[in-house]
């Protein structure tokens, strides 16, 4: 059985206020053991990062401006998770952004 453990970091808490994903992190597990495959990308959110969010994860707008946009890594991300059972901490939050 193939699982992917997924987590995100965002520019803030509310997607309806235009906040965006700034970090995607995934670890693949096969038969409940890490396979060694990972997917990790920082993303350019094209907006400021809220102060409260920076206090949690440490990312700032200045540090993310040179990173790729989500649409530039979306296919690679989807290919990584395709066919896997997703394990997502705080899934309603993360899926709301994705």
Order of alpha helices (4+ residues) and beta strands (2+ residues): beta-beta-beta-alpha-alpha-alpha-beta-alpha
